[in-house]
Amino acid sequence: MSHDDLERAGFKDRTRVAEALETVLDAVSGHDRTERVALGRADGRTLAETVTAPTPVPGYDRAAMDGYAVRAEDTFGATSRSPTVLREDDGAVAPGEAVRVHTGSDLPDGADAVVMIERTDVVGDEVEVFDAVAEGENVGDVGEDVAEGEELYRSGHRIRPSDLGLLKSVGVEQVEVYDHPTVGVIPTGEELVQRDPKPGEVIETNGLTVSRLADRWGAVPTYRNVVDDDPNAIRAAIQRDLAKDVVVTTGGSSVGERDYTPEVVDDIGEVLVHGVALKPGHPVALGIVEDTPVVMLPGYPVACIVNAVQFLRPICKRVGNMPVPDQPTVEADLSRKISSEPGTRTFARVRLREGEDGRVAEPTRASGSGVLSSVALADGWVVVPEGREGYDAGETVAVEDWEWSA
């Protein structure tokens, strides 16, 4: 369809969010670039291999309590009124002997149990034991924590700080991880400037915001200079960044007089989706050029952010072989009604406050897709699904933290 035809047609049919995302993800695959990094550099990275434990933890039988290492059979019958008396010694434990140990100590040869220190009393060179213990009691066996050869993590697992501790404990010093996906961020619009706007000019914010979001999502963004509303300039900018894993443009994604980006992408590749049933930001477009996904975000700042979270984030995760965790939410009661158009997924920005009966979500007064403060000063958004016409005041809703960095 020509640019003039698109402009006349507008968006008569809008693809639902889930269908749009499925369509583009079906056309995207993960890259195969990996690197081997030391554990100190692996936090937050995605494993490109399955990791098994080369050594057991613990690597020896150890005392699990402060106390005395003994032979369990030597304590049989011991009670508070009739303690068993053992000789205190060091080294190996012989019949009738007890050896002082501390939590984590190597269990002495000959011992098979530990009596807790508080259930003993020392009189001279003798130890009175007030509790009988069973074989293996208060003892950590070899491999009790991790067995040698045990599978710890599979490829695709995102490494957390606790994982680093476990990996180090079994003797792993380096891991194979996927390279960060790369993203070219191209703001478009001849009215955009970086500072000191004159009448009719607008400070460029979308590219900056999107590039920082991509960084939070584990990608390496390249924030490009503004490109004018010119098909040839837009084509050259996109083609320059096809070596990236993802190309994202901001502005020029609708069907207006100067909205050329979808037409350019369809000329050099394929537009898979144009127009999505979500608010704000239905003019988003998603395409593929030479196997590189191109995400065409609307120019209104709030619409740009909403679509970046819904589409750019999962696309970055897919090409980077990274898991896509759910955004964290908190429950709150609505202070007033939220309306939504049937068949459209609506993202209503809210601020949170503590009320008399718990947490309250208050929809922001400024709700237009061009009002950046309505999202920047919000604490999250409430997602109204396509099957509802909104939420009533007093309803308990989930407030999504869209700026969460994972």
C-alpha positions as CSV (number, residue, x, y, z in Angstrom):
1,M,0.0,0.0,0.0
2,S,1.4,3.5,-0.9
3,H,2.0,6.2,1.6
4,D,-1.0,8.1,0.3
5,D,-3.2,5.0,0.5
6,L,-2.2,4.4,4.1
7,E,-2.9,8.0,5.1
8,R,-6.4,7.8,3.6
9,A,-7.1,4.4,5.2
10,G,-5.8,5.2,8.7
11,F,-6.0,2.2,11.1
12,K,-9.3,0.5,10.4
13,D,-8.0,-2.8,11.8
14,R,-5.7,-3.0,14.8
15,T,-3.9,-6.2,15.8
16,R,-4.3,-7.3,19.4
17,V,-1.1,-7.0,21.5
18,A,-0.6,-10.7,22.1
19,E,-1.0,-11.5,18.4
20,A,1.3,-8.6,17.3
21,L,4.0,-9.8,19.7
22,E,3.6,-13.5,18.7
23,T,3.9,-12.5,15.0
24,V,7.2,-10.6,15.4
25,L,8.7,-13.1,17.8
26,D,8.0,-15.9,15.4
27,A,10.2,-14.1,12.9
28,V,13.0,-13.4,15.4
29,S,15.7,-15.8,16.5
30,G,18.5,-15.6,19.1
31,H,22.0,-14.8,18.0
32,D,24.8,-17.3,18.6
33,R,27.6,-15.0,19.9
34,T,29.1,-16.1,23.2
35,E,32.0,-15.2,25.4
36,R,33.7,-16.8,28.5
37,V,33.8,-14.5,31.5
38,A,35.0,-14.6,35.1
39,L,32.3,-14.9,37.7
40,G,32.9,-11.3,38.8
41,R,31.6,-10.2,35.4
42,A,28.8,-12.7,35.1
43,D,26.1,-11.2,37.2
44,G,23.0,-10.6,35.1
45,R,24.3,-12.4,32.1
46,T,22.6,-15.4,30.4
47,L,24.3,-18.8,30.4
48,A,25.1,-20.3,27.0
49,E,25.9,-23.7,28.5
50,T,24.7,-26.1,31.0
51,V,26.8,-26.0,34.2
52,T,27.4,-29.0,36.4
53,A,29.3,-29.2,39.7
54,P,32.9,-30.4,39.2
55,T,33.3,-30.9,42.9
56,P,30.9,-31.8,45.8
57,V,29.9,-29.3,48.5
58,P,30.9,-30.0,51.2
59,G,34.0,-31.9,50.0
60,Y,34.4,-33.7,53.3
61,D,32.2,-34.9,56.2
62,R,31.9,-31.9,58.4
63,A,30.4,-30.9,61.8
64,A,27.1,-29.1,61.5
65,M,27.2,-27.9,65.1
66,D,29.6,-26.7,67.7
67,G,30.2,-29.6,70.1
68,Y,32.0,-32.9,70.3
69,A,32.6,-35.5,67.6
70,V,31.8,-39.0,68.9
71,R,30.9,-42.5,67.9
72,A,27.2,-42.6,68.2
73,E,27.1,-46.0,69.8
74,D,29.2,-44.6,72.7
75,T,26.3,-42.2,73.6
76,F,23.5,-44.8,73.7
77,G,21.6,-44.5,77.0
78,A,22.9,-41.0,77.8
79,T,20.3,-38.8,79.6
80,S,20.3,-35.6,81.7
81,R,20.2,-37.6,84.9
82,S,22.6,-40.3,83.7
83,P,25.2,-38.8,81.4
84,T,27.7,-40.9,79.4
85,V,31.3,-40.0,80.3
86,L,33.8,-39.9,77.5
87,R,37.5,-39.1,77.4
88,E,38.3,-35.7,75.8
89,D,41.1,-36.0,73.2
90,D,42.1,-34.6,69.9
91,G,42.8,-36.2,66.5
92,A,41.0,-39.4,65.6
93,V,38.1,-40.5,67.7
94,A,38.7,-43.9,69.4
95,P,36.0,-45.9,71.3
96,G,35.0,-44.0,74.4
97,E,36.5,-40.7,73.2
98,A,35.2,-37.2,72.2
99,V,36.9,-34.6,70.2
100,R,36.0,-30.9,70.3
101,V,34.7,-29.6,66.9
102,H,33.3,-26.4,65.5
103,T,30.6,-25.8,62.9
104,G,32.2,-26.6,59.5
105,S,35.1,-28.5,61.0
106,D,36.3,-31.6,59.3
107,L,34.8,-34.6,61.1
108,P,37.6,-36.5,62.8
109,D,38.4,-40.0,61.7
110,G,36.4,-42.6,63.7
111,A,33.5,-40.2,64.5
112,D,30.1,-40.5,63.0
113,A,28.1,-38.0,65.0
114,V,28.3,-34.7,66.9
115,V,26.8,-33.9,70.3
116,M,25.8,-30.2,70.6
117,I,28.0,-28.3,73.0
118,E,25.0,-27.3,75.1
119,R,24.3,-30.9,75.8
120,T,27.7,-31.6,77.3
121,D,29.8,-30.6,80.3
122,V,33.6,-30.8,80.7
123,V,35.0,-32.0,84.0
124,G,38.7,-32.1,83.9
125,D,39.7,-34.3,80.9
126,E,36.3,-35.9,80.7
127,V,33.2,-35.0,78.7
128,E,29.8,-35.7,80.2
129,V,27.2,-36.3,77.4
130,F,23.6,-35.7,78.3
131,D,21.9,-36.7,75.0
132,A,22.2,-39.8,72.9
133,V,22.9,-39.1,69.2
134,A,22.2,-41.2,66.2
135,E,24.8,-42.0,63.5
136,G,25.0,-39.0,61.2
137,E,23.3,-36.6,63.6
138,N,24.7,-33.1,63.4
139,V,27.0,-34.1,60.5
140,G,27.1,-32.7,57.0
141,D,28.0,-35.5,54.6
142,V,30.1,-35.1,51.5
143,G,27.9,-33.6,48.7
144,E,25.0,-32.9,51.1
145,D,24.7,-29.4,49.6
146,V,25.8,-30.1,46.0
147,A,26.7,-33.5,44.6
148,E,29.6,-33.9,42.3
149,G,28.3,-33.8,38.7
150,E,25.0,-32.4,39.7
151,E,23.3,-30.1,37.1
152,L,23.1,-26.6,38.5
153,Y,22.0,-24.4,35.7
154,R,20.9,-24.8,32.1
155,S,21.6,-22.7,29.1
156,G,19.3,-19.7,29.1
157,H,19.5,-19.1,32.9
158,R,20.0,-15.5,33.9
159,I,22.7,-15.4,36.5
160,R,21.9,-13.9,39.9
161,P,24.3,-13.0,42.8
162,S,23.3,-16.1,44.7
163,D,24.2,-18.2,41.7
164,L,27.7,-16.7,41.7
165,G,28.2,-17.8,45.3
166,L,27.1,-21.4,44.5
167,L,29.2,-21.6,41.3
168,K,32.3,-20.4,43.3
169,S,31.6,-22.9,46.0
170,V,31.9,-25.8,43.6
171,G,35.0,-24.5,42.0
172,V,33.7,-22.9,38.8
173,E,35.7,-19.8,38.0
174,Q,34.4,-18.9,34.5
175,V,31.1,-19.4,32.6
176,E,30.1,-19.2,28.9
177,V,27.5,-16.5,28.4
178,Y,25.7,-15.0,25.5
179,D,26.9,-11.6,24.2
180,H,24.7,-8.7,25.0
181,P,22.3,-8.0,22.1
182,T,23.0,-4.8,20.2
183,V,20.3,-2.1,19.4
184,G,20.5,0.8,17.1
185,V,18.2,3.6,18.4
186,I,17.2,6.1,15.6
187,P,15.0,9.1,16.6
188,T,13.3,10.7,13.6
189,G,11.6,14.0,13.1
190,E,13.0,17.3,11.6
191,E,11.4,19.2,14.5
192,L,13.6,17.5,17.1
193,V,16.6,19.2,18.7
194,Q,18.9,18.2,21.6
195,R,18.6,21.6,23.4
196,D,17.4,25.2,23.3
197,P,14.3,24.6,21.2
198,K,12.9,27.5,19.1
199,P,9.2,27.9,18.4
200,G,8.1,24.8,16.5
201,E,11.0,22.7,17.7
202,V,10.9,19.9,20.3
203,I,13.6,18.5,22.5
204,E,14.4,14.9,21.6
205,T,13.6,12.6,24.5
206,N,12.4,9.3,23.0
207,G,15.7,8.1,21.8
208,L,17.4,8.8,25.1
209,T,14.7,7.1,27.0
210,V,14.5,4.1,24.8
211,S,18.3,3.6,24.7
212,R,18.4,3.7,28.5
213,L,15.6,1.2,28.7
214,A,17.4,-1.1,26.3
215,D,20.4,-0.9,28.5
216,R,18.4,-1.9,31.5
217,W,17.0,-4.9,29.6
218,G,20.5,-6.3,29.0
219,A,21.2,-4.8,25.5
220,V,23.9,-2.5,24.3
221,P,22.2,0.5,22.7
222,T,23.7,3.0,20.2
223,Y,21.8,6.3,20.4
224,R,22.0,7.8,16.9
225,N,21.6,11.4,15.8
226,V,18.2,12.7,14.8
227,V,17.1,11.8,11.2
228,D,14.9,14.1,9.3
229,D,11.5,13.1,7.9
230,D,12.9,12.1,4.6
231,P,12.5,8.5,3.2
232,N,16.0,8.4,1.8
233,A,17.5,9.5,5.1
234,I,15.4,7.1,7.1
235,R,16.3,4.2,4.7
236,A,20.1,5.0,5.0
237,A,19.9,5.2,8.8
238,I,18.1,1.8,9.1
239,Q,20.4,0.1,6.6
240,R,23.4,1.4,8.5
241,D,22.2,-0.3,11.6
242,L,21.2,-3.7,10.1
243,A,24.4,-5.1,11.6
244,K,22.8,-4.6,15.0
245,D,20.6,-7.3,16.5
246,V,17.6,-4.9,16.6
247,V,16.8,-1.5,15.0
248,V,14.4,0.8,16.7
249,T,13.0,4.1,15.4
250,T,11.0,6.7,17.3
251,G,8.5,8.9,15.5
252,G,7.1,8.6,12.0
253,S,5.3,5.3,12.6
254,S,1.7,6.5,11.9
255,V,0.0,7.3,8.6
256,G,0.4,11.0,8.6
257,E,1.9,13.2,5.9
258,R,5.5,12.9,7.3
259,D,5.2,9.3,8.7
260,Y,7.5,7.5,6.3
261,T,9.2,4.8,8.4
262,P,6.7,1.9,7.8
263,E,6.7,2.6,4.1
264,V,10.6,2.6,4.0
265,V,10.7,-0.7,6.0
266,D,8.2,-2.4,3.8
267,D,10.2,-1.3,0.7
268,I,13.5,-2.8,1.9
269,G,12.0,-5.6,4.1
270,E,8.6,-6.4,5.4
271,V,6.2,-4.7,7.8
272,L,4.6,-7.5,9.9
273,V,2.3,-5.4,12.0
274,H,1.1,-1.8,11.7
275,G,-1.4,-0.6,14.2
276,V,-2.0,-2.4,17.5
277,A,-5.1,-2.3,19.7
278,L,-3.4,-0.6,22.7
279,K,-3.7,2.8,24.2
280,P,-1.7,5.0,24.2
281,G,0.3,4.2,21.1
282,H,-1.7,2.2,18.6
283,P,0.4,3.5,15.6
284,V,3.4,1.2,16.5
285,A,4.8,-0.9,13.6
286,L,6.9,-4.0,13.7
287,G,8.9,-5.3,10.8
288,I,11.9,-7.3,9.5
289,V,14.7,-6.2,7.2
290,E,17.4,-8.8,6.3
291,D,16.5,-10.9,9.3
292,T,16.9,-7.9,11.6
293,P,13.8,-6.9,13.6
294,V,12.8,-3.2,13.2
295,V,10.6,-1.7,15.9
296,M,8.9,1.5,14.8
297,L,7.7,3.3,17.9
298,P,5.3,6.3,17.9
299,G,6.6,9.8,18.5
300,Y,4.4,10.7,21.5
301,P,6.6,10.1,24.5
302,V,4.1,8.0,26.6
303,A,3.1,6.0,23.6
304,C,6.7,5.4,22.8
305,I,7.5,4.1,26.3
306,V,4.4,1.9,26.4
307,N,5.2,0.2,23.1
308,A,8.9,-0.1,24.0
309,V,8.0,-2.1,27.1
310,Q,5.5,-4.2,25.3
311,F,7.5,-5.0,22.1
312,L,11.1,-3.8,22.2
313,R,11.8,-5.5,25.6
314,P,10.7,-9.0,24.6
315,I,12.4,-8.7,21.2
316,C,15.7,-7.7,22.9
317,K,15.3,-10.7,25.2
318,R,14.6,-13.1,22.3
319,V,17.6,-12.0,20.2
320,G,19.8,-12.1,23.3
321,N,18.6,-15.5,24.3
322,M,17.5,-14.0,27.6
323,P,14.5,-15.0,29.7
324,V,11.6,-12.6,29.9
325,P,10.6,-12.2,33.6
326,D,7.2,-10.8,34.4
327,Q,7.1,-7.2,35.5
328,P,6.6,-6.9,39.3
329,T,3.3,-5.7,40.5
330,V,1.7,-4.4,43.7
331,E,-1.9,-4.4,44.6
332,A,-3.8,-1.2,45.3
333,D,-7.3,0.1,45.5
334,L,-8.3,2.6,42.8
335,S,-9.2,6.0,44.0
336,R,-11.4,6.7,40.9
337,K,-12.6,5.0,37.8
338,I,-10.4,4.0,34.8
339,S,-12.2,3.8,31.5
340,S,-11.1,1.8,28.5
341,E,-12.3,1.2,25.0
342,P,-13.5,-2.4,24.5
343,G,-11.1,-4.5,22.4
344,T,-8.2,-2.2,23.3
345,R,-5.5,-2.9,26.0
346,T,-5.2,0.3,28.0
347,F,-2.2,1.4,30.1
348,A,-3.4,3.8,32.8
349,R,-0.7,5.6,34.7
350,V,-1.2,5.8,38.4
351,R,0.6,7.2,41.5
352,L,0.6,5.2,44.7
353,R,-0.1,6.4,48.2
354,E,-0.9,4.9,51.6
355,G,-4.6,5.3,52.5
356,E,-6.4,4.5,55.8
357,D,-7.2,1.0,54.6
358,G,-4.1,0.2,52.6
359,R,-2.4,1.2,49.4
360,V,-4.3,3.4,47.0
361,A,-3.7,3.8,43.2
362,E,-4.6,7.3,42.0
363,P,-4.8,7.7,38.2
364,T,-2.8,10.7,37.0
365,R,-4.9,13.7,35.9
366,A,-2.8,14.2,32.7
367,S,-3.4,11.1,30.6
368,G,-2.5,12.2,27.0
369,S,0.1,10.1,25.2
370,G,2.2,13.2,24.7
371,V,2.3,14.2,28.3
372,L,5.6,12.8,29.4
373,S,5.2,13.8,33.0
374,S,2.1,11.6,33.3
375,V,4.4,8.5,33.1
376,A,7.7,10.0,34.4
377,L,6.0,11.1,37.7
378,A,3.9,8.0,38.0
379,D,4.7,4.9,40.1
380,G,3.5,2.5,37.5
381,W,0.5,1.7,35.3
382,V,-2.6,-0.4,35.5
383,V,-3.2,-2.6,32.5
384,V,-6.8,-2.9,31.5
385,P,-7.3,-6.0,29.3
386,E,-9.1,-6.0,26.0
387,G,-12.1,-7.7,27.5
388,R,-13.0,-5.0,30.0
389,E,-14.3,-1.4,29.7
390,G,-12.3,-0.3,32.7
391,Y,-12.1,-0.6,36.4
392,D,-14.4,1.1,39.0
393,A,-13.3,3.2,41.9
394,G,-12.5,1.0,44.9
395,E,-11.5,-2.1,42.8
396,T,-8.3,-3.8,43.7
397,V,-5.9,-3.6,40.7
398,A,-2.3,-4.7,40.0
399,V,0.0,-1.8,39.5
400,E,2.9,-2.8,37.2
401,D,6.4,-1.4,37.7
402,W,7.3,-0.9,34.1
403,E,10.7,0.6,34.8
404,W,12.0,-2.5,36.6
405,S,15.4,-3.2,35.1
406,A,15.3,-7.0,34.4
